[in-house]
Amino acid sequence: MPDGRINDVTPERLQVSRGATDVIKQAASILQQELNDHSNRAATMQTKFASSKRVDPDEFKALSDRVRKDVHDLIAMAGEMFAEFKGDDVQSLVAKMANDAHDALDTTMNLIENTPAAAGRFAGLGFTTPIPTPPAPGGPAPTPDENPAPDA
C-alpha cells in the first residue's frame, strides 16, 4: 500500500494475503499453460484446415473436450474459493453462479462441437478463400485476379 497503512495490518492478515496471492499466481500460471496448449492445438487445426479444407472431427472433439474439462475445473475452483465466505446469501449466490456457469459452458461447447461439420459444408461451398481487404481511399481498385469470386 503506497500510503504507509501496510504497517497497521496484522502479520497474520499479511500472511493470509501473501498466501492467497501465491495461490492466485500458481492458478494463473497453470491456466496460461493450458491456454497456450489449446491455442497451439487450434492453430495446428487451422493450418490443416487451410491446406485440406477439412477439420478432423476426432481431433476437434479432443480439443473441445479438453477445453470443456479445464473450464469446468476453473468454475469449480472459483466456487470452492467463494465457499469459504459465510452467509446464506453468499452461498446461494455462489451456487447459482456456479450452476449457471457450468450450464453456459456446456451449451457453448455443444454449439462449438458442430464446427467441424459446418466448416466442411462452408468449404464445400467455396468459403475458404480469404477476402482481400479493400484498397485505401484514393488507392487503386483491385484487379479481377486480386478479388476472385468464390466458386458457386
MODELLER restraints for C-alpha pairs under 7 A, 6 or more apart:
rsr = mdl.restraints
at = mdl.atoms
rsr.add(forms.Gaussian(group=physical.xy_distance, feature=features.Distance(at['CA:38:A'], at['CA:63:A']), mean=6.99, stdev=0.5))
rsr.add(forms.Gaussian(group=physical.xy_distance, feature=features.Distance(at['CA:45:A'], at['CA:55:A']), mean=6.94, stdev=0.5))
rsr.add(forms.Gaussian(group=physical.xy_distance, feature=features.Distance(at['CA:49:A'], at['CA:55:A']), mean=5.62, stdev=0.5))
rsr.add(forms.Gaussian(group=physical.xy_distance, feature=features.Distance(at['CA:53:A'], at['CA:120:A']), mean=6.94, stdev=0.5))
rsr.add(forms.Gaussian(group=physical.xy_distance, feature=features.Distance(at['CA:53:A'], at['CA:123:A']), mean=5.85, stdev=0.5))
rsr.add(forms.Gaussian(group=physical.xy_distance, feature=features.Distance(at['CA:54:A'], at['CA:120:A']), mean=5.66, stdev=0.5))
rsr.add(forms.Gaussian(group=physical.xy_distance, feature=features.Distance(at['CA:55:A'], at['CA:116:A']), mean=5.22, stdev=0.5))
rsr.add(forms.Gaussian(group=physical.xy_distance, feature=features.Distance(at['CA:55:A'], at['CA:120:A']), mean=6.87, stdev=0.5))
rsr.add(forms.Gaussian(group=physical.xy_distance, feature=features.Distance(at['CA:57:A'], at['CA:116:A']), mean=5.78, stdev=0.5))
rsr.add(forms.Gaussian(group=physical.xy_distance, feature=features.Distance(at['CA:61:A'], at['CA:113:A']), mean=6.65, stdev=0.5))
rsr.add(forms.Gaussian(group=physical.xy_distance, feature=features.Distance(at['CA:64:A'], at['CA:109:A']), mean=6.98, stdev=0.5))
rsr.add(forms.Gaussian(group=physical.xy_distance, feature=features.Distance(at['CA:64:A'], at['CA:113:A']), mean=6.79, stdev=0.5))
rsr.add(forms.Gaussian(group=physical.xy_distance, feature=features.Distance(at['CA:68:A'], at['CA:109:A']), mean=6.78, stdev=0.5))
rsr.add(forms.Gaussian(group=physical.xy_distance, feature=features.Distance(at['CA:72:A'], at['CA:102:A']), mean=6.39, stdev=0.5))
rsr.add(forms.Gaussian(group=physical.xy_distance, feature=features.Distance(at['CA:75:A'], at['CA:98:A']), mean=6.35, stdev=0.5))
rsr.add(forms.Gaussian(group=physical.xy_distance, feature=features.Distance(at['CA:79:A'], at['CA:94:A']), mean=6.22, stdev=0.5))
rsr.add(forms.Gaussian(group=physical.xy_distance, feature=features.Distance(at['CA:79:A'], at['CA:98:A']), mean=6.15, stdev=0.5))
rsr.add(forms.Gaussian(group=physical.xy_distance, feature=features.Distance(at['CA:82:A'], at['CA:94:A']), mean=6.72, stdev=0.5))
rsr.add(forms.Gaussian(group=physical.xy_distance, feature=features.Distance(at['CA:83:A'], at['CA:91:A']), mean=6.53, stdev=0.5))
rsr.add(forms.Gaussian(group=physical.xy_distance, feature=features.Distance(at['CA:125:A'], at['CA:151:A']), mean=6.96, stdev=0.5))
rsr.add(forms.Gaussian(group=physical.xy_distance, feature=features.Distance(at['CA:125:A'], at['CA:152:A']), mean=6.34, stdev=0.5))
rsr.add(forms.Gaussian(group=physical.xy_distance, feature=features.Distance(at['CA:126:A'], at['CA:150:A']), mean=5.32, stdev=0.5))
rsr.add(forms.Gaussian(group=physical.xy_distance, feature=features.Distance(at['CA:126:A'], at['CA:151:A']), mean=5.22, stdev=0.5))
rsr.add(forms.Gaussian(group=physical.xy_distance, feature=features.Distance(at['CA:126:A'], at['CA:152:A']), mean=6.75, stdev=0.5))
rsr.add(forms.Gaussian(group=physical.xy_distance, feature=features.Distance(at['CA:127:A'], at['CA:150:A']), mean=6.48, stdev=0.5))
rsr.add(forms.Gaussian(group=physical.xy_distance, feature=features.Distance(at['CA:129:A'], at['CA:150:A']), mean=6.94, stdev=0.5))
rsr.add(forms.Gaussian(group=physical.xy_distance, feature=features.Distance(at['CA:132:A'], at['CA:147:A']), mean=6.45, stdev=0.5))
rsr.add(forms.Gaussian(group=physical.xy_distance, feature=features.Distance(at['CA:135:A'], at['CA:141:A']), mean=6.50, stdev=0.5))
